Amino acid sequence: MTQTIPATASNIALPTLVALYRTMCRIRAFEDAAEAASKGGVAAFGQAAAGTAQVRGPLHLSTGQEAVPAGVCAHLKPADYLTSTHRGHGHTLAKGADLAGMMHELFGRASGFCGGRGGSMHIADFSVGMLGANGVVAAGIPIAVGAAQSIKIRKQDAIAVTFFGDGAINRGPFAESLNWAAAFKLPILFVCEDNQWSATTKTGPMSAGEGAAARARAHGIPAEMVDGNDAWAVHEAARQLIADIRAGKGPRLLHAKTYRFKGHVSVDPASYRDPAELQAALGNDPFLIARRQMRAGGMAEAAIDAILAEARQEVEAALASAAAAPWPELEAAYTQIQDTGAGQWL
């Protein structure tokens, strides 16, 4: 059953909703600026100016999906572990990673999280428990299960969370991970961020059965479905699931239905998609929902607008510092690589 929380002041804690919206704004502002930078300009959000791209290669954007990481990660601690997908910017920011550090990484600079080596698809920040984005579909899921196993063995006060898309549930690692987590009663939350598209193909016609939640329940894992465009609904659903996990009740799964506004990558015009479908999705933008809820709670429009403006200012500063940051030294290409012992790198 999909959980929905009516937009009334009586059941929405306004300060919490404002915090969720602030996280969403930081994610949206970052994605917009990174997209522009990958197309040759950074002057305006969502607009590419003429010039050389400062972020090399196409980006996998999560524009439209911001409510899911915001709602889930609001309940996480620095000691908790998280794995992500090839669309990992939002998850990384919501987990508490430094926004400027991530922009530096996208720019390939030495001051990036991975020294400029990882780029967009391999963002990681161990200091906040973010174990990494992953370019391989479903590959982050068993990594998170391994982290949850280590938590249990070491008796740590922590949990693991793994984000994955709807396309990932049709790959073997998903089923294997559900089984292992259930068999060993591991402290892990599986989050299916269902944006309804697997690259350029609709996921629904390719997925047998009733989806991620049904498959989790088949392994004995309790699961909830939620409107993934409603940050407050995601927050409340995740709150209960994570409380159960921390109480030692074993793994849980959250299936959040959302929509990907952009193409598969930043240079994909998504011409395979029905324009009417996109327009309908834009009318259900998680920002519109959150803004409506904040207004219902008595918040002034100007105060809501100021949150997005602040996020954009933060991103503008990150763009400037990333463009000015030094490139990695040539010698750095031979560090943090496997040593075969033959001496050919000396």
Secondary structure as the mmCIF struct_conf table of DSSP 4:
data_model
#
loop_
_struct_conf.conf_type_id
_struct_conf.id
_struct_conf.beg_label_comp_id
_struct_conf.beg_label_asym_id
_struct_conf.beg_label_seq_id
_struct_conf.end_label_comp_id
_struct_conf.end_label_asym_id
_struct_conf.end_label_seq_id
STRN STRN1 THR A 2 GLN A 3
BEND BEND1 ALA A 7 ALA A 7
TURN_TY1_P TURN_TY1_P1 ALA A 9 ASN A 11
HELX_RH_AL_P HELX_RH_AL_P1 LEU A 14 SER A 38
TURN_TY1_P TURN_TY1_P2 LYS A 39 GLY A 40
BEND BEND2 ALA A 43 ALA A 43
STRN STRN2 ALA A 44 ALA A 44
TURN_TY1_P TURN_TY1_P3 PHE A 45 GLY A 46
STRN STRN3 GLN A 47 GLN A 47
HELX_LH_PP_P HELX_LH_PP_P1 ALA A 48 ALA A 49
BEND BEND3 ALA A 50 GLY A 51
BEND BEND4 GLN A 54 VAL A 55
BEND BEND5 GLY A 57 GLY A 57
TURN_TY1_P TURN_TY1_P4 THR A 63 GLY A 64
TURN_TY1_P TURN_TY1_P5 GLU A 66 GLU A 66
HELX_RH_AL_P HELX_RH_AL_P2 ALA A 67 CYS A 73
TURN_TY1_P TURN_TY1_P6 ALA A 74 HIS A 75
TURN_TY1_P TURN_TY1_P7 PRO A 78 ALA A 79
BEND BEND6 ASP A 80 ASP A 80
STRN STRN4 TYR A 81 THR A 83
BEND BEND7 HIS A 86 ARG A 87
HELX_RH_AL_P HELX_RH_AL_P3 HIS A 89 ALA A 94
TURN_TY1_P TURN_TY1_P8 LYS A 95 GLY A 96
HELX_RH_AL_P HELX_RH_AL_P4 LEU A 99 LEU A 106
TURN_TY1_P TURN_TY1_P9 PHE A 107 GLY A 108
TURN_TY1_P TURN_TY1_P10 ALA A 110 SER A 111
BEND BEND8 GLY A 112 GLY A 112
TURN_TY1_P TURN_TY1_P11 PHE A 113 GLY A 116
BEND BEND9 ARG A 117 GLY A 118
TURN_TY1_P TURN_TY1_P12 GLY A 119 GLY A 119
HELX_RH_3T_P HELX_RH_3T_P1 SER A 120 HIS A 122
STRN STRN5 ASP A 125 ASP A 125
HELX_RH_3T_P HELX_RH_3T_P2 PHE A 126 VAL A 128
TURN_TY1_P TURN_TY1_P13 GLY A 129 GLY A 129
STRN STRN6 MET A 130 GLY A 132
BEND BEND10 GLY A 135 VAL A 136
TURN_TY1_P TURN_TY1_P14 VAL A 137 ALA A 139
HELX_RH_AL_P HELX_RH_AL_P5 GLY A 140 ILE A 153
TURN_TY1_P TURN_TY1_P15 ARG A 154 LYS A 155
BEND BEND11 ASP A 157 ASP A 157
STRN STRN7 ALA A 160 GLY A 165
HELX_RH_3T_P HELX_RH_3T_P3 ASP A 166 ASN A 170
BEND BEND12 ARG A 171 ARG A 171
HELX_RH_AL_P HELX_RH_AL_P6 GLY A 172 ALA A 183
TURN_TY1_P TURN_TY1_P16 PHE A 184 LYS A 185
STRN STRN8 ILE A 188 ASP A 194
BEND BEND13 GLN A 196 GLN A 196
STRN STRN9 TRP A 197 SER A 198
TURN_TY1_P TURN_TY1_P17 ALA A 199 THR A 200
STRN STRN10 THR A 201 LYS A 202
BEND BEND14 THR A 203 THR A 203
HELX_RH_3T_P HELX_RH_3T_P4 GLY A 204 MET A 206
TURN_TY1_P TURN_TY1_P18 GLY A 209 GLU A 210
HELX_RH_AL_P HELX_RH_AL_P7 ALA A 212 ALA A 218
TURN_TY1_P TURN_TY1_P19 HIS A 219 GLY A 220
STRN STRN11 ALA A 223 ASP A 227
TURN_TY1_P TURN_TY1_P20 GLY A 228 ASN A 229
HELX_RH_AL_P HELX_RH_AL_P8 ALA A 231 ARG A 246
TURN_TY1_P TURN_TY1_P21 ALA A 247 GLY A 248
STRN STRN12 ARG A 252 LYS A 257
BEND BEND15 LYS A 262 LYS A 262
BEND BEND16 HIS A 264 VAL A 265
TURN_TY1_P TURN_TY1_P22 SER A 266 VAL A 267
TURN_TY1_P TURN_TY1_P23 SER A 271 TYR A 272
BEND BEND17 ARG A 273 ARG A 273
HELX_RH_AL_P HELX_RH_AL_P9 PRO A 275 LEU A 282
TURN_TY1_P TURN_TY1_P24 GLY A 283 ASN A 284
HELX_RH_AL_P HELX_RH_AL_P10 PRO A 286 ALA A 296
TURN_TY1_P TURN_TY1_P25 GLY A 297 GLY A 298
HELX_RH_AL_P HELX_RH_AL_P11 GLU A 301 ALA A 324
BEND BEND18 ALA A 325 ALA A 325
HELX_LH_PP_P HELX_LH_PP_P2 PRO A 326 GLU A 329
HELX_RH_3T_P HELX_RH_3T_P5 LEU A 330 TYR A 334
BEND BEND19 THR A 335 ILE A 337
BEND BEND20 GLY A 341 ALA A 342
TURN_TY1_P TURN_TY1_P26 GLN A 344 TRP A 345
#
